[in-house]
């Protein structure tokens, strides 16, 4: 069994792989030397009539050989685990970077619990592959032929038995491996489903309690746990069966060698020293193959996890290719030119031939019914997805030619439901960026958040729960606004951040939004008339197309789609 991507990872780390392989090879050669010294000592003590003084020179050779072999075994394991740790860390960095590069739209198609399971337990399972299985695979490919060469010089018949019986071990290992691979993938799937579902349940615990469905989920988790238990026991059954088969083959093969050598020794075909040497080498000959079988299932688990890991690294949209020119601007204008976009598997385009512009310092509201394409426009502007046709340009440059990190440095986004991390208030505002506490506090004051923050138990150093646990909706929204003020970006994307708030908090947030929008280019995804009417211009989307465009009063007078929307979700003007 070999995973090509994992083998490439090992080959790309020759500084650690080579010592691991060398330690295994030298250990095998020292095993031959150790057996030879033991054969000489036993022969000299029992048949040669030598006393301790006569055997001491051989003992002085044997002890360093045994110590060196043990030291090489230890060093090989240490370097092997370092090799595994380095590759694991690299894969975690690659997988995390890939998820960030895919962005929330593409990564949103994955279950968070399954991704966490892959990044943690999946990559952890690679340790046995690199630290145990792969070095043993190389050792098993080299040491038995070396021992066979030595035995052939002493007893061709015993060498023939070894040569004939040895292939049965990898043959049975391969046959069992096909079955084991199916069972291992089934176990990985069961573990991923359990992790994903458990994470979903934790995220939706409040909803489950409200609908009195938490007991049903306990039963579902118990069922998924039972499936994982059954598949795990299936993996263990296969592992025990393969271990029994390999041990039985190695033991029977060693016994055949012992019988052949014993008969030759009995009839004078071999000297005792040679016969004993062959008998000592026989277990060493089969040992690498037995150890390989012992590590086979651990390596198989790593290879199974690697399928999922490299599937993530290889999938998704192509990386954005920068045109190489740096982008820096204090003012931003945006243009969508004939933009069409269809989500994978979508029956129709989410946007079709959409053209509009947002001038520098202009505030444009995007309105329309659910499914009209408003969120798709936002995702295109943020660079999370790329148009199938047409272009999104900023200051005359194609957004697809800008580095995502470089472009997003110019954008501040205040979503309708901001995500707050389990960290301090200061970290949630500044994300550890340069500027210090003074800049964080200035941003909080601008967002109208400073007064309630200083009343928290530890002020700006208060740790809030994941998702803003411990804060009201208005407080969480003002912290999200403080982030936007702290970033001080020339382009602001707002997704109705004042909706769902009580009148007092809504007034505070609206006042902060007006301060944030001053002098900046702003795109507002508006769900209420009270938000849309404040914009300089309104774009009405319907079915992925622009239905109308203009000012609030003009669109109401036109009596088209906007007037219908205004009547449908009229709010306080």
VOGU-3710 file (C-alpha; in Angstrom, 3 decimals, decimal comma):
1> xxxxxxxxxx> 0,000/0,000/0,000  1,337/3,406/-0,933  -0,196/6,823/-1,252  1,484/8,781/-4,037  0,822/12,200/-2,461  2,193/11,009/0,888  5,219/9,454/-0,784  5,866/12,779/-2,532  5,694/14,533/0,824  8,320/12,170/2,217
11> xxxxxxxxxx> 10,595/12,532/-0,816  10,340/16,310/-0,482  11,891/15,993/2,991  15,125/14,135/2,181  16,957/15,609/5,149  14,767/13,605/7,521  13,703/10,679/5,339  17,280/9,663/4,512  18,358/9,307/8,191  15,226/7,257/8,931
21> xxxxxxxxxx> 15,972/4,890/6,056  19,685/4,782/6,876  18,951/3,911/10,515  16,745/1,017/9,406  19,320/-0,296/6,957  22,251/-0,040/9,361  20,117/-1,650/12,048  19,486/-4,585/9,743  23,192/-4,982/8,974  23,992/-4,817/12,677
31> xxxxxxxxxx> 21,398/-7,557/13,246  23,464/-9,805/10,937  26,637/-8,892/12,809  24,933/-9,520/16,145  23,736/-12,958/15,039  27,203/-13,833/13,799  28,852/-12,808/17,081  26,285/-14,792/19,070  26,871/-17,850/16,885  30,629/-17,610/17,446
41> xxxxxxxxxx> 30,242/-17,167/21,209  27,807/-20,080/21,623  29,929/-22,316/19,390  33,081/-21,396/21,272  31,508/-21,857/24,714  29,739/-25,197/24,143  31,702/-26,901/21,377  35,031/-25,108/21,236  35,786/-25,458/24,941  36,792/-21,796/25,263
51> xxxxxxxxxx> 36,733/-20,133/28,661  35,468/-16,644/29,487  38,824/-15,046/28,832  38,867/-16,508/25,341  35,357/-15,307/24,604  35,784/-11,777/26,002  37,012/-10,290/22,678  33,813/-11,483/20,978  31,738/-10,200/23,909  33,444/-6,810/23,596
61> xxxxxxxxxx> 32,379/-6,747/19,945  28,855/-8,021/20,611  27,957/-5,472/23,295  28,743/-2,369/21,165  26,894/-3,959/18,223  23,803/-4,514/20,393  24,050/-0,997/21,819  24,508/0,509/18,363  21,513/-1,424/17,065  19,333/-0,204/19,955
71> xxxxxxxxxx> 20,626/3,338/19,449  19,843/3,248/15,744  16,362/1,955/16,497  15,804/4,834/18,929  17,304/7,440/16,594  15,243/6,157/13,669  12,034/6,511/15,672  12,947/10,019/16,855  13,781/11,234/13,348  10,736/9,423/11,977
81> xxxxxxxxxx> 8,443/11,260/14,360  10,166/14,538/13,478  9,580/13,778/9,809  5,928/13,069/10,528  5,530/16,191/12,674  7,065/18,404/9,979  4,844/17,002/7,241  1,760/17,204/9,459  2,453/20,841/10,275  3,001/21,603/6,597
91> xxxxxxxxxx> -0,231/19,892/5,566  -2,190/21,757/8,237  -0,782/25,032/6,929  -1,639/24,071/3,345  -5,151/22,893/4,226  -5,857/25,986/6,326  -4,487/28,279/3,624  -6,605/26,435/1,048  -9,760/26,912/3,102  -8,992/30,611/3,503
101> xxxxxxxxxx> -8,244/30,890/-0,218  -11,529/29,188/-1,113  -13,372/31,693/1,040  -16,711/31,334/2,802  -18,731/30,641/-0,354  -16,829/27,536/-1,481  -15,831/26,391/2,014  -19,442/26,863/3,072  -20,305/23,751/1,079  -18,351/21,676/3,597
111> xxxxxxxxxx> -19,620/20,642/7,018  -17,570/22,454/9,651  -17,374/19,423/11,933  -16,020/17,231/9,150  -13,418/19,858/8,238  -12,299/20,100/11,866  -12,087/16,304/12,046  -9,977/16,254/8,882  -7,629/19,033/10,038  -7,136/17,500/13,490
121> xxxxxxxxxx> -7,638/13,742/13,637  -7,173/13,154/9,915  -3,757/14,798/9,828  -2,839/13,235/13,191  -3,393/9,807/11,639  -0,568/10,515/9,177  1,966/10,227/11,987  1,981/6,433/11,941  2,346/6,443/8,144  5,515/8,538/8,137
131> xxxxxxxxxx> 7,008/7,521/11,474  6,296/3,772/11,307  4,910/2,404/8,074  7,040/4,197/5,479  10,454/3,555/7,157  9,440/-0,068/7,734  8,422/-0,379/4,085  11,923/0,617/2,986  13,529/-1,656/5,582  11,389/-4,601/4,482
141> xxxxxxxxxx> 12,460/-4,026/0,905  16,204/-4,050/1,680  17,025/-6,094/4,799  15,505/-9,465/3,786  17,463/-9,550/0,486  20,680/-8,766/2,416  20,033/-11,586/4,908  19,049/-13,926/2,073  22,371/-13,247/0,373  24,262/-14,190/3,547
151> xxxxxxxxxx> 22,188/-17,338/4,151  22,609/-18,440/0,536  26,378/-18,591/1,056  25,912/-20,871/4,067  22,879/-23,011/3,219  21,242/-22,711/-0,237  18,333/-24,961/0,845  17,415/-22,703/3,767  17,780/-19,685/1,470  15,406/-21,337/-1,005
161> xxxxxxxxxx> 12,805/-21,886/1,731  13,116/-18,225/2,731  12,835/-17,081/-0,861  9,700/-19,146/-1,494  7,883/-18,387/1,771  8,616/-14,667/2,126  6,391/-13,477/-0,761  3,354/-15,048/0,901  3,508/-12,418/3,661  3,102/-9,341/1,394
171> xxxxxxxxxx> 0,663/-11,328/-0,773  -1,668/-12,013/2,149  -1,101/-8,457/3,363  -2,230/-7,097/-0,011  -5,277/-9,385/-0,143  -6,351/-8,414/3,358  -5,451/-4,809/2,570  -8,131/-4,500/-0,104  -10,748/-5,554/2,409  -9,154/-3,383/5,094
181> xxxxxxxxxx> -9,205/-0,339/2,809  -12,969/-0,606/2,352  -13,544/-1,007/6,094  -11,133/1,847/6,882  -12,916/4,245/4,515  -16,226/3,227/6,072  -14,853/4,026/9,527  -13,503/7,399/8,369  -16,901/8,245/6,872  -18,680/7,298/10,100
191> xxxxxxxxxx> -16,268/9,404/12,153  -16,704/12,398/9,828  -20,499/12,131/9,947  -20,479/11,953/13,738  -18,105/14,931/14,031  -20,118/16,997/11,565  -23,461/16,220/13,154  -22,211/16,793/16,694  -20,833/20,186/15,699  -24,147/21,082/14,030
201> xxxxxxxxxx> -26,041/20,091/17,162  -23,820/22,253/19,368  -24,274/25,216/17,021  -28,044/24,793/16,983  -28,525/23,829/20,618  -30,774/26,804/21,389  -33,045/26,000/18,438  -33,289/22,353/19,483  -34,250/23,341/23,015  -36,861/25,803/21,741
211> xxxxxxxxxx> -38,502/23,122/19,614  -38,031/20,446/22,289  -36,003/18,277/19,919  -32,841/17,799/21,966  -33,840/14,267/23,057  -34,190/13,185/19,428  -30,688/14,452/18,738  -29,338/12,439/21,653  -30,783/9,377/19,930  -29,294/10,417/16,567
221> xxxxxxxxxx> -25,849/10,904/18,107  -26,177/7,528/19,833  -27,018/5,925/16,482  -24,057/7,590/14,742  -21,800/6,579/17,649  -23,033/3,009/17,254  -22,171/3,082/13,564  -18,691/4,364/14,402  -18,300/1,653/17,060  -19,329/-1,075/14,629
231> xxxxxxxxxx> -17,010/0,150/11,866  -14,135/0,543/14,347  -14,644/-3,011/15,575  -14,650/-4,094/11,932  -11,277/-2,401/11,442  -9,930/-4,095/14,577  -11,189/-7,491/13,380  -9,347/-7,044/10,106  -6,231/-5,877/11,963  -6,283/-8,895/14,303
241> xxxxxxxxxx> -6,892/-11,259/11,401  -4,022/-9,847/9,387  -1,701/-9,909/12,421  -2,620/-13,544/13,090  -2,086/-14,491/9,447  1,285/-12,763/9,188  2,541/-14,142/12,505  1,429/-17,637/11,520  3,155/-17,423/8,144  6,374/-16,075/9,674
251> xxxxxxxxxx> 6,371/-18,715/12,424  5,709/-21,600/10,027  8,359/-20,315/7,641  10,910/-20,035/10,448  10,009/-23,547/11,565  10,598/-24,890/8,022  14,010/-23,235/7,963  14,777/-24,711/11,389  13,797/-28,217/10,210  15,954/-27,954/7,093
261> xxxxxxxxxx> 18,930/-26,636/9,047  18,453/-29,224/11,808  18,464/-32,111/9,334  21,644/-30,843/7,705  23,245/-30,368/11,103  22,175/-33,883/12,137  23,689/-35,489/9,055  26,832/-33,357/9,077  25,916/-31,111/6,194  26,509/-27,983/8,286
271> xxxxxxxxxx> 28,770/-26,991/11,123  27,050/-25,968/14,332  28,315/-22,397/14,031  26,862/-22,022/10,534  23,580/-23,741/11,444  23,098/-21,631/14,556  23,929/-18,479/12,570  21,252/-19,363/9,995  18,727/-20,091/12,740  19,418/-16,697/14,318
281> xxxxxxxxxx> 19,054/-14,973/10,950  15,753/-16,639/10,048  13,617/-14,619/12,529  15,517/-11,462/11,547  14,684/-12,215/7,910  10,931/-12,319/8,557  10,935/-9,598/11,230  10,801/-6,584/8,840  7,873/-8,166/6,973  6,059/-8,902/10,244
291> xxxxxxxxxx> 6,616/-5,361/11,483  5,413/-4,023/8,150  2,212/-6,000/8,604  1,873/-4,623/12,125  2,113/-1,043/10,858  0,019/-1,739/7,759  -3,323/-0,718/9,234  -1,929/2,422/10,832  -0,491/3,348/7,453  -3,795/2,512/5,784
301> xxxxxxxxxx> -5,597/4,894/8,138  -3,169/7,626/7,107  -3,644/6,885/3,410  -7,435/6,968/3,822  -7,276/10,341/5,564  -4,890/11,573/2,864  -7,570/11,000/0,203  -9,779/13,558/1,927  -6,946/15,974/2,705  -5,525/16,052/-0,818
311> xxxxxxxxxx> -9,040/16,164/-2,213  -9,453/19,469/-0,401  -6,049/20,752/-1,515  -6,744/19,866/-5,146  -10,395/20,927/-5,364  -12,134/24,229/-5,615  -11,787/27,154/-7,990  -8,470/28,167/-9,549  -6,320/30,539/-7,594  -6,565/34,192/-8,493
321> xxxxxxxxxx> -3,607/35,231/-10,627  -2,281/38,646/-9,751  -1,250/40,949/-12,564  1,797/41,781/-10,472  0,969/45,462/-10,023  0,463/46,576/-6,407  -2,862/48,128/-5,558  -3,222/51,015/-3,155  -5,950/53,621/-3,170  -7,469/56,070/-0,711
331> xxxxxxxxxx> -10,707/56,281/-2,725  -12,503/53,494/-4,590  -14,914/53,257/-7,482  -16,461/49,965/-8,530  -17,959/48,755/-11,791  -19,773/45,539/-12,700  -19,645/45,094/-16,467  -21,886/42,392/-17,975  -21,367/40,087/-14,986  -22,911/36,612/-15,112
341> xxxxxxxxxx> -22,425/34,001/-12,433  -23,933/30,563/-11,814  -23,297/28,535/-8,668  -22,098/24,948/-9,195  -25,158/22,795/-9,769  -27,398/25,843/-10,119  -30,342/25,564/-12,481  -30,058/29,183/-13,600  -27,582/32,051/-13,229  -27,636/33,841/-9,892
351> xxxxxxxxxx> -26,654/36,966/-11,840  -27,168/37,525/-15,557  -25,498/40,314/-17,546  -25,445/42,736/-14,608  -23,913/46,154/-15,241  -23,717/49,022/-12,748  -21,164/51,274/-11,101  -20,520/52,886/-7,722  -18,636/56,158/-7,848  -16,061/57,365/-5,369
361> xxxxxxxxxx> -17,767/58,525/-2,194  -21,186/57,329/-3,410  -23,627/55,288/-1,324  -25,573/52,727/-3,364  -28,318/50,512/-1,954  -28,964/47,084/-3,421  -32,543/45,871/-2,956  -34,639/43,000/-4,217  -36,572/39,938/-3,109  -34,894/36,891/-1,617
371> xxxxxxxxxx> -32,846/35,069/-4,246  -32,513/38,151/-6,452  -28,692/37,995/-6,346  -27,816/40,586/-3,686  -25,497/38,290/-1,718  -23,870/37,127/-4,963  -23,005/40,741/-5,803  -21,424/41,117/-2,365  -19,419/37,897/-2,717  -18,184/38,979/-6,158
381> xxxxxxxxxx> -17,149/42,361/-4,825  -15,288/40,751/-1,926  -13,509/38,411/-4,338  -14,900/35,251/-2,740  -16,150/34,120/-6,165  -15,293/35,144/-9,733  -17,731/35,875/-12,544  -18,325/33,303/-15,258  -18,344/36,161/-17,760  -17,995/39,896/-17,579
391> xxxxxxxxxx> -15,736/41,718/-15,162  -15,703/43,438/-11,785  -13,312/46,382/-11,843  -12,068/48,673/-9,091  -10,505/51,964/-10,105  -10,416/50,600/-13,647  -8,513/47,392/-12,752  -9,959/43,893/-13,017  -10,579/42,550/-9,517  -9,403/39,130/-10,698
401> xxxxxxxxxx> -5,906/40,572/-11,227  -5,509/41,776/-7,641  -4,098/39,785/-4,778  -7,054/38,923/-2,482  -5,194/40,038/0,651  -4,222/43,293/-1,028  -7,757/43,997/-2,207  -9,533/43,082/1,035  -7,281/45,514/2,885  -9,337/48,208/1,132
411> xxxxxxxxxx> -12,726/46,795/2,177  -14,591/46,970/5,487  -17,652/44,776/5,869  -20,392/44,998/8,494  -22,690/41,973/8,123  -26,203/41,624/9,427  -25,118/38,957/11,892  -21,443/39,589/12,734  -19,311/36,766/14,064  -17,445/37,493/17,263
421> xxxxxxxxxx> -14,658/35,191/18,382  -14,038/33,734/21,825  -11,422/36,384/22,647  -11,157/39,770/24,340  -13,186/42,715/23,142  -9,974/44,465/22,051  -8,894/41,444/20,011  -12,315/41,241/18,386  -12,025/44,868/17,276  -8,375/45,040/16,268
431> xxxxxxxxxx> -7,510/41,375/15,561  -4,051/42,079/16,934  -3,291/44,524/14,105  -0,821/47,384/14,633  -2,274/50,475/16,207  -2,405/49,582/19,856  -5,106/50,106/22,444  -5,516/53,794/21,567  -6,632/52,966/18,005  -9,002/50,271/19,290
441> xxxxxxxxxx> -10,595/52,660/21,765  -10,900/55,391/19,124  -12,699/52,952/16,812  -15,004/51,882/19,629  -15,866/55,501/20,437  -16,669/56,184/16,779  -18,935/53,124/16,736  -20,707/54,155/19,933  -19,373/51,080/21,731  -16,920/52,593/24,218
451> xxxxxxxxxx> -19,441/53,349/26,957  -20,780/49,799/27,275  -17,322/48,242/26,831  -15,839/50,076/29,836  -18,768/48,801/31,926  -17,810/45,182/31,187  -16,017/43,303/34,011  -12,538/43,749/32,505  -13,310/46,507/30,014  -11,551/45,971/26,712
461> xxxxxxxxxx> -9,835/42,883/28,162  -13,140/41,125/28,860  -13,252/37,751/27,130  -16,548/37,264/25,316  -17,944/33,925/24,284  -17,876/32,476/20,791  -20,431/34,231/18,594  -20,664/37,171/21,021  -22,043/35,154/23,928  -22,620/37,524/26,828
471> xxxxxxxxxx> -23,410/40,564/24,648  -26,717/41,859/23,376  -27,420/42,051/19,658  -26,873/45,810/19,618  -23,595/45,522/21,514  -22,303/42,828/19,157  -23,283/44,963/16,164  -21,458/47,996/17,533  -18,310/45,910/18,054  -18,575/44,868/14,401
481> xxxxxxxxxx> -18,887/48,545/13,479  -15,827/49,317/15,604  -13,931/46,781/13,497  -14,868/48,722/10,374  -13,770/52,020/11,930  -10,508/50,416/13,065  -9,808/49,130/9,546  -10,508/52,592/8,054  -11,003/51,168/4,542  -12,128/53,321/1,576
491> xxxxxxxxxx> -14,866/50,830/0,549  -17,593/49,773/2,985  -20,009/46,893/2,454  -23,068/46,926/4,729  -25,603/44,116/4,997  -28,483/45,824/6,831  -26,542/45,959/10,117  -29,310/47,845/11,968  -32,083/45,329/11,327  -33,467/43,322/14,235
501> xxxxxxxxxx> -32,413/45,869/16,859  -34,591/47,708/19,330  -35,219/51,411/18,557  -32,558/52,644/20,987  -29,791/50,400/19,630  -30,951/50,994/16,063  -30,564/54,743/16,485  -27,047/54,307/17,892  -26,039/51,954/15,093  -27,523/54,205/12,387
511> xxxxxxxxxx> -25,652/57,206/13,735  -22,415/55,179/13,718  -23,129/53,990/10,170  -23,519/57,551/8,956  -20,138/58,444/10,481  -18,592/55,335/8,896  -20,027/56,103/5,436  -18,829/59,701/5,362  -16,284/60,154/2,586  -16,250/56,447/1,680
521> xxxxxxxxxx> -17,660/54,398/-1,174  -20,539/52,369/0,278  -22,614/49,445/-0,974  -25,620/48,665/1,232  -27,613/45,464/0,929  -30,926/46,889/2,107  -33,810/44,845/3,414  -35,906/47,789/4,574  -37,148/50,966/2,955  -35,758/53,082/5,796
531> xxxxxxxxxx> -32,256/51,985/4,788  -32,675/52,203/1,017  -34,149/55,703/1,007  -31,001/57,142/2,612  -28,774/55,979/-0,260  -27,627/58,241/-3,095  -28,842/55,661/-5,601  -30,837/52,439/-5,467  -30,358/49,351/-7,664  -33,273/46,922/-7,777
541> xxxxxxxxxx> -32,398/43,294/-8,542  -34,953/40,733/-9,656  -34,189/37,208/-10,850  -30,486/37,972/-11,146  -31,025/41,014/-13,384  -31,218/44,750/-12,766  -34,892/45,691/-12,877  -34,595/49,373/-11,981  -32,016/51,929/-10,937  -32,391/55,443/-9,587
551> xxxxxxxxxx> -33,189/57,579/-6,558  -35,781/56,684/-3,959  -38,415/59,256/-4,956  -37,975/58,636/-8,682  -38,347/54,873/-8,305  -41,468/55,253/-6,173  -42,973/57,548/-8,781  -42,139/55,114/-11,580  -44,452/52,533/-10,013  -42,241/49,568/-10,906
561> xxxxxxxxxx> -40,545/46,781/-8,946  -39,180/49,124/-6,277  -42,622/50,479/-5,445  -43,896/46,927/-5,079  -40,984/46,086/-2,745  -41,588/49,246/-0,745  -45,180/48,247/-0,227  -44,160/44,685/0,704  -41,621/45,538/3,404  -42,324/49,161/4,232
571> xxx> -40,555/50,206/7,382  -40,244/53,396/9,357  -38,857/56,062/7,027
//
